[in-house]
Amino acid sequence: MIWSVLNLIVLVCFLFICFSVLKPIKENLGLLAVVIFVVGCLSFIKGSVMNDQQGISVDPEIKGQIVEGENVQKEMFFSIELLYVHAKDTLSNEMHGTTVKTGLVIGHEWKPAVSRLSLKDHKIKYFCSGIHDWKLLGLTLYSEPKEFEGVIEMK
């Protein structure tokens, strides 16, 4: 939470600085330079506040698939979820999944790496890992590797 608030404060200060220099840019370089400057700043800001994550894909060939999720890390304003797909009426032990970050995403990014799931005796054993990047205005300041493992009871 504190990291996200700090990122928002720095972003507002950055925007204030950018808009305060528009008048001198227009006077010295012209209107075209102002447009290029604003478009460049907006593209930079857009990349720093978006939550770019891949979802989980469902195979259309397999009938009766269910997408479920399990919280593997819960923080105050965000959490990391394991999303997995399994066929409801199958004896197959084959499952696939991925991890995603939900909640307040400003200032940090989750990059999933490995997700291994196995089904045995109506229990799903999982191991997943990824990199949690801590960012300030889109620049990565610290990359933290994380691993999660556990067991999920089938419903």
Buried (B, 14 or more C-beta within 10 A) or exposed (E): EEBBEEBBEBBEEBEEEBEEEBEEBBEEEEEEEBEEBBEEBEEEBEEBBEBEBEEBEEEEEEEEBEEBBBEBBEEEEBBBBBBBBBBEEEEEEEBBBBBBBBBBBBBBBBBBEEBEBEBEEEEBBBBBBBBBBBBBBBEEEEEEEBEBEEEBEEE
